[in-house]
Amino acid sequence: METGGGAEKEVDRRRQVRLIAIAVVVILLGWFAVANTRKVQIDFWVFHRQAPLILVILISGLLGALIALLIMRRKPKAEE
């Protein structure tokens, strides 16, 4: 008799699918960034800078991933 083996396989499959999806997104982001290497003007509220577009794309992607990670880790409060 099986005792929960199916549930573990389901979790492993979800983890594999999630890792593959993350890898595809990272590869596409990297490919897009490498294709855009010219310098661009970055306007902040108080100052202006020029930076390579590849850097802007990569930093934006990393910040987006960090925000998504923080949102996913947040657990809803249990209702009483």
N, C-alpha and C positions, 0 to 999 in steps of 0.2 A: 504494500500500500504506500502511496505517496503522502507525504506530510508537508504540504506547502511548497513543494518543488516547482510547481507551475507558477506560483506567485513570484518566486525568485527569478525565473526565466523571463517573466513579463517585465520585471524591473530592469534586468540586464538588457533586454531588447530596447526598452525605452531609453536607457542610458546610451546605448550604441547609436540609436537613431539621433538622439540629441547631439552627441559628439560629432557625428557625420555632418549634421546640419550646421553646426558651429564651424567645422573645418571648411565646408563649402563657402560659408559667408566670409570667413577670414581670407580664403584664397581669392574670392571675387573682389573683396575690398582691396587687397594687396595689388591685384591686377589693375584695378581701376586707378589706384594711387600711382602706380608706376607709369601708367599711360598719361598721367597729368603731372608733368614735372616743371612747368613754367612758374615764375614768381607771381604772386597775387598780393593785392593790397588788403590788409586786415584792419578794419576800423573798430576800435574799442570805444568806450564812452569818452575817455580822456586822452588817448594817444592812438597813433596809427603806425603800423609796421608793415613790412613786406616780408613774405616768407614763401618758400616753395609750396606749391599746391599739394604736393605729395605729403608734406608734413601736416598741413591743415586737415587733409582727408584722414590720415592715420590718427591724429589726435581726436578728431571728431568721432571716429569709429570706436576708439578706446573709451572715450567719455560715454558714448551711447551704451557700450557693453557694461560699463561700470554702473550706470543708472539702472539698466535692466537687471543686473545682478542684485543690486540693492532692493529693487522692487520685488523680485522673486523671493528673496530671503525674508522679507517682511511677512510675518505670520498674522492672520486676523485674530483679534481677541475673541476668546470664548464667551458666548452669550450665557448669561445666568438664567 
